[in-house]
Amino acid sequence: MSKGQPKIIAANKDGLFNYEILETYQAGLVLSGPEVKAVKLGQMSLKGSYATIDKNSEVWLLKAHITPYQPAKSAQKKYDPHRPRKLLLRKKEISSLIGKSSYKGLTIIPISVYTKKGLIKVAIALARGKTKIDKRETIKKREAAREIQRTLKQRF
């Protein structure tokens, strides 16, 4: 794989199932040295994580789990794997998120973490929670697509 191709490290499948994606943004992620190595090894989970904007107009990724990097474990005695991590966005994008996330029922969730040109990026999305009916529809569509794939595979 070339250096310019994005490589997905972690995906938030639960977030994609539970939320309807309205808009997506690409953000940089501020990490410490051992965290970068752990993330590049794929030791990150986005399950249950979300993003928030504080009063200083800074965007933070909360509840994302990064496992401690084993060779640097002795240097990281008080490491918190769920600590808040700052997301880097342009001012225009942040102001857009502030305005749109103030609507009732909208939240900011991370969709995936990937590397792009050697840097670690996070795809975040402005999302609205799905209802139970919407989730059932998603399951029906997924199962119908699987059934179509099975029948096509059996014919050929």
Biotite code that builds the C-alpha atoms (Angstrom):
import biotite.structure as struc

atoms = struc.array([
    struc.Atom([0.000, 0.000, 0.000], chain_id="A", res_id=1, res_name="MET", atom_name="CA", element="C"),
    struc.Atom([1.436, 3.392, -0.930], chain_id="A", res_id=2, res_name="SER", atom_name="CA", element="C"),
    struc.Atom([1.899, 6.199, 1.535], chain_id="A", res_id=3, res_name="LYS", atom_name="CA", element="C"),
    struc.Atom([-0.884, 8.373, 0.023], chain_id="A", res_id=4, res_name="GLY", atom_name="CA", element="C"),
    struc.Atom([-3.599, 5.705, 0.361], chain_id="A", res_id=5, res_name="GLN", atom_name="CA", element="C"),
    struc.Atom([-5.696, 5.947, 3.548], chain_id="A", res_id=6, res_name="PRO", atom_name="CA", element="C"),
    struc.Atom([-5.533, 2.863, 5.791], chain_id="A", res_id=7, res_name="LYS", atom_name="CA", element="C"),
    struc.Atom([-8.488, 2.386, 8.136], chain_id="A", res_id=8, res_name="ILE", atom_name="CA", element="C"),
    struc.Atom([-7.340, 1.559, 11.670], chain_id="A", res_id=9, res_name="ILE", atom_name="CA", element="C"),
    struc.Atom([-10.627, 1.551, 13.612], chain_id="A", res_id=10, res_name="ALA", atom_name="CA", element="C"),
    struc.Atom([-14.273, 1.885, 12.623], chain_id="A", res_id=11, res_name="ALA", atom_name="CA", element="C"),
    struc.Atom([-17.334, 2.687, 14.701], chain_id="A", res_id=12, res_name="ASN", atom_name="CA", element="C"),
    struc.Atom([-19.852, 0.117, 13.431], chain_id="A", res_id=13, res_name="LYS", atom_name="CA", element="C"),
    struc.Atom([-22.235, 0.675, 16.362], chain_id="A", res_id=14, res_name="ASP", atom_name="CA", element="C"),
    struc.Atom([-22.268, 4.405, 15.652], chain_id="A", res_id=15, res_name="GLY", atom_name="CA", element="C"),
    struc.Atom([-23.113, 3.823, 11.998], chain_id="A", res_id=16, res_name="LEU", atom_name="CA", element="C"),
    struc.Atom([-25.935, 1.488, 12.981], chain_id="A", res_id=17, res_name="PHE", atom_name="CA", element="C"),
    struc.Atom([-27.400, 3.639, 15.764], chain_id="A", res_id=18, res_name="ASN", atom_name="CA", element="C"),
    struc.Atom([-27.134, 7.019, 14.009], chain_id="A", res_id=19, res_name="TYR", atom_name="CA", element="C"),
    struc.Atom([-28.197, 8.550, 10.711], chain_id="A", res_id=20, res_name="GLU", atom_name="CA", element="C"),
    struc.Atom([-25.184, 10.390, 9.250], chain_id="A", res_id=21, res_name="ILE", atom_name="CA", element="C"),
    struc.Atom([-25.954, 13.927, 8.061], chain_id="A", res_id=22, res_name="LEU", atom_name="CA", element="C"),
    struc.Atom([-22.510, 15.458, 7.394], chain_id="A", res_id=23, res_name="GLU", atom_name="CA", element="C"),
    struc.Atom([-18.942, 14.198, 7.666], chain_id="A", res_id=24, res_name="THR", atom_name="CA", element="C"),
    struc.Atom([-15.718, 16.021, 8.502], chain_id="A", res_id=25, res_name="TYR", atom_name="CA", element="C"),
    struc.Atom([-12.047, 15.041, 8.540], chain_id="A", res_id=26, res_name="GLN", atom_name="CA", element="C"),
    struc.Atom([-10.102, 15.997, 11.661], chain_id="A", res_id=27, res_name="ALA", atom_name="CA", element="C"),
    struc.Atom([-6.566, 15.561, 12.905], chain_id="A", res_id=28, res_name="GLY", atom_name="CA", element="C"),
    struc.Atom([-5.998, 13.835, 16.235], chain_id="A", res_id=29, res_name="LEU", atom_name="CA", element="C"),
    struc.Atom([-3.580, 15.085, 18.912], chain_id="A", res_id=30, res_name="VAL", atom_name="CA", element="C"),
    struc.Atom([-1.772, 12.099, 20.477], chain_id="A", res_id=31, res_name="LEU", atom_name="CA", element="C"),
    struc.Atom([1.348, 11.438, 22.521], chain_id="A", res_id=32, res_name="SER", atom_name="CA", element="C"),
    struc.Atom([4.250, 9.446, 21.036], chain_id="A", res_id=33, res_name="GLY", atom_name="CA", element="C"),
    struc.Atom([3.375, 6.031, 22.512], chain_id="A", res_id=34, res_name="PRO", atom_name="CA", element="C"),
    struc.Atom([-0.285, 6.576, 21.622], chain_id="A", res_id=35, res_name="GLU", atom_name="CA", element="C"),
    struc.Atom([0.637, 7.133, 17.966], chain_id="A", res_id=36, res_name="VAL", atom_name="CA", element="C"),
    struc.Atom([2.509, 3.829, 17.902], chain_id="A", res_id=37, res_name="LYS", atom_name="CA", element="C"),
    struc.Atom([-0.388, 2.006, 19.584], chain_id="A", res_id=38, res_name="ALA", atom_name="CA", element="C"),
    struc.Atom([-2.930, 3.476, 17.156], chain_id="A", res_id=39, res_name="VAL", atom_name="CA", element="C"),
    struc.Atom([-0.812, 2.573, 14.127], chain_id="A", res_id=40, res_name="LYS", atom_name="CA", element="C"),
    struc.Atom([-0.719, -1.012, 15.455], chain_id="A", res_id=41, res_name="LEU", atom_name="CA", element="C"),
    struc.Atom([-4.539, -0.961, 15.509], chain_id="A", res_id=42, res_name="GLY", atom_name="CA", element="C"),
    struc.Atom([-4.958, -0.880, 19.290], chain_id="A", res_id=43, res_name="GLN", atom_name="CA", element="C"),
    struc.Atom([-7.839, 1.605, 19.298], chain_id="A", res_id=44, res_name="MET", atom_name="CA", element="C"),
    struc.Atom([-11.581, 1.291, 19.809], chain_id="A", res_id=45, res_name="SER", atom_name="CA", element="C"),
    struc.Atom([-14.249, 3.892, 19.023], chain_id="A", res_id=46, res_name="LEU", atom_name="CA", element="C"),
    struc.Atom([-17.132, 1.998, 20.628], chain_id="A", res_id=47, res_name="LYS", atom_name="CA", element="C"),
    struc.Atom([-19.217, 4.381, 22.736], chain_id="A", res_id=48, res_name="GLY", atom_name="CA", element="C"),
    struc.Atom([-17.091, 7.417, 21.866], chain_id="A", res_id=49, res_name="SER", atom_name="CA", element="C"),
    struc.Atom([-18.344, 10.830, 20.825], chain_id="A", res_id=50, res_name="TYR", atom_name="CA", element="C"),
    struc.Atom([-17.038, 14.349, 20.219], chain_id="A", res_id=51, res_name="ALA", atom_name="CA", element="C"),
    struc.Atom([-17.942, 17.548, 22.024], chain_id="A", res_id=52, res_name="THR", atom_name="CA", element="C"),
    struc.Atom([-17.156, 21.247, 21.698], chain_id="A", res_id=53, res_name="ILE", atom_name="CA", element="C"),
    struc.Atom([-16.070, 23.177, 24.793], chain_id="A", res_id=54, res_name="ASP", atom_name="CA", element="C"),
    struc.Atom([-16.514, 26.875, 25.628], chain_id="A", res_id=55, res_name="LYS", atom_name="CA", element="C"),
    struc.Atom([-13.154, 27.738, 23.993], chain_id="A", res_id=56, res_name="ASN", atom_name="CA", element="C"),
    struc.Atom([-14.412, 26.392, 20.631], chain_id="A", res_id=57, res_name="SER", atom_name="CA", element="C"),
    struc.Atom([-12.148, 23.348, 20.812], chain_id="A", res_id=58, res_name="GLU", atom_name="CA", element="C"),
    struc.Atom([-13.369, 19.926, 19.678], chain_id="A", res_id=59, res_name="VAL", atom_name="CA", element="C"),
    struc.Atom([-12.587, 16.942, 21.913], chain_id="A", res_id=60, res_name="TRP", atom_name="CA", element="C"),
    struc.Atom([-12.907, 13.200, 21.305], chain_id="A", res_id=61, res_name="LEU", atom_name="CA", element="C"),
    struc.Atom([-14.244, 11.521, 24.457], chain_id="A", res_id=62, res_name="LEU", atom_name="CA", element="C"),
    struc.Atom([-14.339, 7.858, 25.569], chain_id="A", res_id=63, res_name="LYS", atom_name="CA", element="C"),
    struc.Atom([-12.143, 6.558, 22.727], chain_id="A", res_id=64, res_name="ALA", atom_name="CA", element="C"),
    struc.Atom([-9.998, 3.719, 24.054], chain_id="A", res_id=65, res_name="HIS", atom_name="CA", element="C"),
    struc.Atom([-6.310, 3.468, 23.112], chain_id="A", res_id=66, res_name="ILE", atom_name="CA", element="C"),
    struc.Atom([-4.512, 0.499, 24.633], chain_id="A", res_id=67, res_name="THR", atom_name="CA", element="C"),
    struc.Atom([-1.139, 1.407, 26.212], chain_id="A", res_id=68, res_name="PRO", atom_name="CA", element="C"),
    struc.Atom([1.843, 0.741, 23.937], chain_id="A", res_id=69, res_name="TYR", atom_name="CA", element="C"),
    struc.Atom([3.629, -2.223, 25.546], chain_id="A", res_id=70, res_name="GLN", atom_name="CA", element="C"),
    struc.Atom([7.328, -1.208, 25.054], chain_id="A", res_id=71, res_name="PRO", atom_name="CA", element="C"),
    struc.Atom([6.628, 2.217, 26.625], chain_id="A", res_id=72, res_name="ALA", atom_name="CA", element="C"),
    struc.Atom([4.489, 0.886, 29.483], chain_id="A", res_id=73, res_name="LYS", atom_name="CA", element="C"),
    struc.Atom([7.131, 1.634, 32.123], chain_id="A", res_id=74, res_name="SER", atom_name="CA", element="C"),
    struc.Atom([7.304, 5.276, 30.968], chain_id="A", res_id=75, res_name="ALA", atom_name="CA", element="C"),
    struc.Atom([3.500, 5.603, 31.153], chain_id="A", res_id=76, res_name="GLN", atom_name="CA", element="C"),
    struc.Atom([2.744, 4.808, 34.781], chain_id="A", res_id=77, res_name="LYS", atom_name="CA", element="C"),
    struc.Atom([-0.406, 6.938, 35.087], chain_id="A", res_id=78, res_name="LYS", atom_name="CA", element="C"),
    struc.Atom([-1.755, 6.425, 31.567], chain_id="A", res_id=79, res_name="TYR", atom_name="CA", element="C"),
    struc.Atom([-5.520, 6.829, 31.091], chain_id="A", res_id=80, res_name="ASP", atom_name="CA", element="C"),
    struc.Atom([-6.686, 4.950, 27.958], chain_id="A", res_id=81, res_name="PRO", atom_name="CA", element="C"),
    struc.Atom([-9.981, 6.919, 27.880], chain_id="A", res_id=82, res_name="HIS", atom_name="CA", element="C"),
    struc.Atom([-8.552, 10.428, 28.299], chain_id="A", res_id=83, res_name="ARG", atom_name="CA", element="C"),
    struc.Atom([-10.057, 13.246, 26.172], chain_id="A", res_id=84, res_name="PRO", atom_name="CA", element="C"),
    struc.Atom([-8.127, 13.861, 22.958], chain_id="A", res_id=85, res_name="ARG", atom_name="CA", element="C"),
    struc.Atom([-8.182, 17.098, 21.008], chain_id="A", res_id=86, res_name="LYS", atom_name="CA", element="C"),
    struc.Atom([-9.419, 17.095, 17.405], chain_id="A", res_id=87, res_name="LEU", atom_name="CA", element="C"),
    struc.Atom([-7.946, 19.539, 14.916], chain_id="A", res_id=88, res_name="LEU", atom_name="CA", element="C"),
    struc.Atom([-10.442, 21.253, 12.611], chain_id="A", res_id=89, res_name="LEU", atom_name="CA", element="C"),
    struc.Atom([-10.567, 24.537, 10.729], chain_id="A", res_id=90, res_name="ARG", atom_name="CA", element="C"),
    struc.Atom([-12.344, 27.470, 12.426], chain_id="A", res_id=91, res_name="LYS", atom_name="CA", element="C"),
    struc.Atom([-15.018, 27.475, 9.718], chain_id="A", res_id=92, res_name="LYS", atom_name="CA", element="C"),
    struc.Atom([-15.748, 23.779, 10.330], chain_id="A", res_id=93, res_name="GLU", atom_name="CA", element="C"),
    struc.Atom([-15.877, 24.282, 14.101], chain_id="A", res_id=94, res_name="ILE", atom_name="CA", element="C"),
    struc.Atom([-18.316, 27.184, 13.819], chain_id="A", res_id=95, res_name="SER", atom_name="CA", element="C"),
    struc.Atom([-20.457, 25.100, 11.443], chain_id="A", res_id=96, res_name="SER", atom_name="CA", element="C"),
    struc.Atom([-20.459, 22.223, 13.953], chain_id="A", res_id=97, res_name="LEU", atom_name="CA", element="C"),
    struc.Atom([-21.349, 24.562, 16.823], chain_id="A", res_id=98, res_name="ILE", atom_name="CA", element="C"),
    struc.Atom([-24.345, 25.923, 14.932], chain_id="A", res_id=99, res_name="GLY", atom_name="CA", element="C"),
    struc.Atom([-25.617, 22.574, 13.690], chain_id="A", res_id=100, res_name="LYS", atom_name="CA", element="C"),
    struc.Atom([-24.989, 20.523, 16.837], chain_id="A", res_id=101, res_name="SER", atom_name="CA", element="C"),
    struc.Atom([-27.111, 22.936, 18.879], chain_id="A", res_id=102, res_name="SER", atom_name="CA", element="C"),
    struc.Atom([-30.214, 21.519, 17.172], chain_id="A", res_id=103, res_name="TYR", atom_name="CA", element="C"),
    struc.Atom([-32.128, 19.044, 19.293], chain_id="A", res_id=104, res_name="LYS", atom_name="CA", element="C"),
    struc.Atom([-31.164, 15.425, 18.720], chain_id="A", res_id=105, res_name="GLY", atom_name="CA", element="C"),
    struc.Atom([-27.908, 16.035, 16.803], chain_id="A", res_id=106, res_name="LEU", atom_name="CA", element="C"),
    struc.Atom([-24.576, 14.774, 18.066], chain_id="A", res_id=107, res_name="THR", atom_name="CA", element="C"),
    struc.Atom([-21.017, 14.447, 16.800], chain_id="A", res_id=108, res_name="ILE", atom_name="CA", element="C"),
    struc.Atom([-19.683, 10.887, 16.544], chain_id="A", res_id=109, res_name="ILE", atom_name="CA", element="C"),
    struc.Atom([-16.424, 9.475, 15.206], chain_id="A", res_id=110, res_name="PRO", atom_name="CA", element="C"),
    struc.Atom([-16.922, 7.153, 12.240], chain_id="A", res_id=111, res_name="ILE", atom_name="CA", element="C"),
    struc.Atom([-13.386, 5.895, 11.680], chain_id="A", res_id=112, res_name="SER", atom_name="CA", element="C"),
    struc.Atom([-9.718, 6.456, 12.424], chain_id="A", res_id=113, res_name="VAL", atom_name="CA", element="C"),
    struc.Atom([-7.273, 6.140, 9.557], chain_id="A", res_id=114, res_name="TYR", atom_name="CA", element="C"),
    struc.Atom([-3.809, 7.149, 8.419], chain_id="A", res_id=115, res_name="THR", atom_name="CA", element="C"),
    struc.Atom([-3.376, 9.541, 5.520], chain_id="A", res_id=116, res_name="LYS", atom_name="CA", element="C"),
    struc.Atom([0.121, 10.465, 4.314], chain_id="A", res_id=117, res_name="LYS", atom_name="CA", element="C"),
    struc.Atom([1.562, 9.203, 7.596], chain_id="A", res_id=118, res_name="GLY", atom_name="CA", element="C"),
    struc.Atom([-0.788, 11.288, 9.769], chain_id="A", res_id=119, res_name="LEU", atom_name="CA", element="C"),
    struc.Atom([-3.591, 9.933, 11.949], chain_id="A", res_id=120, res_name="ILE", atom_name="CA", element="C"),
    struc.Atom([-6.989, 11.335, 11.004], chain_id="A", res_id=121, res_name="LYS", atom_name="CA", element="C"),
    struc.Atom([-10.502, 10.878, 12.395], chain_id="A", res_id=122, res_name="VAL", atom_name="CA", element="C"),
    struc.Atom([-13.649, 10.954, 10.291], chain_id="A", res_id=123, res_name="ALA", atom_name="CA", element="C"),
    struc.Atom([-16.332, 12.574, 12.443], chain_id="A", res_id=124, res_name="ILE", atom_name="CA", element="C"),
    struc.Atom([-19.963, 13.026, 11.543], chain_id="A", res_id=125, res_name="ALA", atom_name="CA", element="C"),
    struc.Atom([-22.894, 15.145, 12.554], chain_id="A", res_id=126, res_name="LEU", atom_name="CA", element="C"),
    struc.Atom([-25.548, 12.533, 13.259], chain_id="A", res_id=127, res_name="ALA", atom_name="CA", element="C"),
    struc.Atom([-29.112, 12.042, 14.434], chain_id="A", res_id=128, res_name="ARG", atom_name="CA", element="C"),
    struc.Atom([-30.151, 9.015, 16.480], chain_id="A", res_id=129, res_name="GLY", atom_name="CA", element="C"),
    struc.Atom([-32.180, 6.378, 14.665], chain_id="A", res_id=130, res_name="LYS", atom_name="CA", element="C"),
    struc.Atom([-35.482, 5.123, 15.974], chain_id="A", res_id=131, res_name="THR", atom_name="CA", element="C"),
    struc.Atom([-36.222, 1.427, 16.448], chain_id="A", res_id=132, res_name="LYS", atom_name="CA", element="C"),
    struc.Atom([-38.153, 1.355, 13.161], chain_id="A", res_id=133, res_name="ILE", atom_name="CA", element="C"),
    struc.Atom([-35.209, 2.853, 11.262], chain_id="A", res_id=134, res_name="ASP", atom_name="CA", element="C"),
    struc.Atom([-32.877, 0.245, 12.759], chain_id="A", res_id=135, res_name="LYS", atom_name="CA", element="C"),
    struc.Atom([-35.224, -2.541, 11.664], chain_id="A", res_id=136, res_name="ARG", atom_name="CA", element="C"),
    struc.Atom([-35.273, -1.125, 8.131], chain_id="A", res_id=137, res_name="GLU", atom_name="CA", element="C"),
    struc.Atom([-31.468, -1.088, 8.075], chain_id="A", res_id=138, res_name="THR", atom_name="CA", element="C"),
    struc.Atom([-31.360, -4.744, 9.141], chain_id="A", res_id=139, res_name="ILE", atom_name="CA", element="C"),
    struc.Atom([-33.922, -5.695, 6.459], chain_id="A", res_id=140, res_name="LYS", atom_name="CA", element="C"),
    struc.Atom([-31.932, -3.908, 3.736], chain_id="A", res_id=141, res_name="LYS", atom_name="CA", element="C"),
    struc.Atom([-28.699, -5.579, 4.859], chain_id="A", res_id=142, res_name="ARG", atom_name="CA", element="C"),
    struc.Atom([-30.269, -9.048, 4.879], chain_id="A", res_id=143, res_name="GLU", atom_name="CA", element="C"),
    struc.Atom([-31.859, -8.480, 1.454], chain_id="A", res_id=144, res_name="ALA", atom_name="CA", element="C"),
    struc.Atom([-28.479, -7.468, 0.030], chain_id="A", res_id=145, res_name="ALA", atom_name="CA", element="C"),
    struc.Atom([-26.889, -10.610, 1.539], chain_id="A", res_id=146, res_name="ARG", atom_name="CA", element="C"),
    struc.Atom([-29.602, -12.794, 0.027], chain_id="A", res_id=147, res_name="GLU", atom_name="CA", element="C"),
    struc.Atom([-29.039, -11.247, -3.400], chain_id="A", res_id=148, res_name="ILE", atom_name="CA", element="C"),
    struc.Atom([-25.295, -11.883, -3.086], chain_id="A", res_id=149, res_name="GLN", atom_name="CA", element="C"),
    struc.Atom([-25.926, -15.513, -2.096], chain_id="A", res_id=150, res_name="ARG", atom_name="CA", element="C"),
    struc.Atom([-28.199, -16.162, -5.080], chain_id="A", res_id=151, res_name="THR", atom_name="CA", element="C"),
    struc.Atom([-25.767, -14.517, -7.491], chain_id="A", res_id=152, res_name="LEU", atom_name="CA", element="C"),
    struc.Atom([-22.906, -16.558, -6.056], chain_id="A", res_id=153, res_name="LYS", atom_name="CA", element="C"),
    struc.Atom([-24.851, -19.838, -6.429], chain_id="A", res_id=154, res_name="GLN", atom_name="CA", element="C"),
    struc.Atom([-25.763, -19.116, -10.068], chain_id="A", res_id=155, res_name="ARG", atom_name="CA", element="C"),
    struc.Atom([-22.213, -18.410, -11.155], chain_id="A", res_id=156, res_name="PHE", atom_name="CA", element="C"),
])
